[in-house]
Amino acid sequence: MASGIHRSQVDLVDFVDWRGVECLNQSSAHVIDNALKQGYRDDDGLHLESDADEQLLIYIPFTQVVKLHSVVIKGPEEEGPRTLKLFANKENMGFSNVNDYPPSDSLILSQDDLKEKPISLKYVKFQNVRSLTIFIEDNQGGNDISKVQKIALYGTTVDTTNMKELKKIEEH
């Protein structure tokens, strides 16, 4: 795994479509915004926490198409995520069908990875990403509750033409 974030990669937090962000099995007191939103995710007092069991299913849509390069996950030694499955452009996934689809990438995180170490993804699988689903399958200590202090996504936007900005060419 490559370390560090490439110079051309930006934090994609500004391109998250917040109205569409969802997290299944989150505790009502410790929600996804705590781990994903700017400001919140850097506050050590805030975190995302699972509710009924250790699994979390996070859906993150983007306001424009992005290329995803790497992820940064911060979590505690015991309750921090261990097995992550990432899916590009998979809508409406639930716990019942998450294993029906092959993930775009799978990661087994070490406790060291949870110290905000950038983890490179299979870049070819994340070229035209409109949404990302992250399935946290288990945690480091095999506990009933998983905790995530920070999720940061790094990549680039895909230059697309905004049809509204095109001007009609007048014939002379």
C-alpha positions, 0 to 999 in steps of 0.5 A: 500500500502506498503511503501519503496522499498524492499532491493532485488528490483533494479531500472530497468532503466538499463534493459530498451530497449531504442530503443523500448520505445514509448510514444503516445501524448507526446509534442515534447518539453517534451519527455518520456526520460525526465521522464525515463532516468537516470540523466534526470529524476532527473533534475527538469527542465525536464519533460514529457508532454502530447500534444493534451489532458491529456492522455499519453500512454507509452510503455517500453520494457525490454532487459530481463525478469523482475519481477516488484514490484513497481513504483515511479511517480513524478509529479506536484500537478495539472498536475501530473498523477491521474489514471494509468493503467498498462499492462504487455506484451501488444504489440502495444496498442493505445488509440483506443484499450487501454480500450479493455484489462483488465489492470494488475493493476490500480492505483489512485494516490494521490498528496502525491503519486506523491512525489516519494513514492513507490507504490507496484503493484499486484506482481503476475501480473508482474512476467514475464514482457518483456514489460510494457505499462502505460496508464495515463488516467487523472491528479490530477486537471482535466487539459488538460495537464499532466506532469510527472517528473519521472518514476522509476520501481523497481523489479528484473531480472528473471534468464534466461539461455542465450543459447549462453553461454552454452558450448557443453559437449564433449563426452569422 
